[in-house]
Amino acid sequence: MDSATGILSRPILLLDGGLGTTLEDEHAIKFSTSTPLWSSHLLISSPEVLSQVQSDFAQAGADIILTATYQASIDGFCKTLVAGQPVQGEDAKRYMLSSVQISRDAIVTSKGDGLVALSLGPYGATMSPSTEYSGEYGSTSGADLVEFHRQRLGLFASDEATWARVDLLAFETLPRLDEIRAVRQVMRDAPAKPSWLSCVFPGAETDSLPDGSSIPEVVAAMLEGDQPPAAIGLNCTKIGKVKNLILQFEDAIAQQGHDYPRLVIYPDGAGNQVYDTHLKQWVAAAQATGSEASRPWSSVMAEIVREVQQRGKWKSIIVGGCCKVSPTMIKDLHTELEV
């Protein structure tokens, strides 16, 4: 069985897909305003179903399983009712810590070796309605974002056994430049773990973050200074935008003189649908997102990976899916890439 270091050295690593949407589409789980934790709610209500979905992704070929903590926070758990009563702080911590063991067990029982990535969504993912696609955080300051990420990461790092089971830290769907900088600041002070930073690029006509930041600004914030992340990239972005975004990342890295880290890419598989954060439903997009939306998701992703490999710039590639990407789609990608 390979060590975490050995697995990370592989040229292509397969990530899992959309946990919350798979729970909805294949297990009839319903999310609403009464479940502000989204898929993290299953840490309370149905950990066995959560385990089954993560096992399905591992069996499909995923080398990395993300924990069910994307929208998790102590505050979010305390706003959730169990038997009519709010979850208490210590119970919230216990539920959050349990996510790591659930993911580890799914890997061990399904394929033997693999990596657990601690899913750490942006501050906006913990708001109701969530605002990670808009980046609208109200009066929240950069210092507030540092404190948010420091406290949440510290919760996991404070439990020695849980922290030892975490192989990677995944700071996901970051919509703002100040939040990238906040995460970098927190990581410099945190116990050492390989990490990735991935941003969301939801605009149909722009290649900027929701806050208007350009890709050169994003790359600089991700890679400048000491202790850069092990991987950078994008997630929860339309697949038709991915090729051009990667090229812009490459241009910015070259112009700024950084060493290439690993590339992490896991766009959504929703085709020409977008998620309405108020309705908590997938709805038709106002405009089509390109011809790629009509091709099999796995074929488009495999093509992207091969083109990246041919250019030979990145240390390695972590590739998977986000919302609406099922275990079957990950299995198809595994077959396409022959990994």
ABEGO torsion letter per residue (X at the ends): XBBAAAAAABABBBBBBBAAAAAAAAAGBBBBAABAAEAAAAAAABAAAAAAAAAAAAAAGBABBBBBAAABBAAAAAABBBGGBBBBAAAAAAAAAAAAAAAAAAAAAAAGBEBBBBBBBBAAAABOBBAAAAGBAEABBAAAAAAAAAAAAAAAAABAAAAAABABBBBBGBABAAAAAAAAAAAAABBBBBBBBBBBBABAABABBAAGBBAAAAAAAAABEBGBBABBEBBGBBAAAAAAAAAAAAAAAAAAGBBBBBBBBBBBAAEABBBBAAAGBBBBBABBAEAAAABBAAAAAAAAAAAAAAAGABABBBBBBBBGBBAAAAAAAAAAAGX
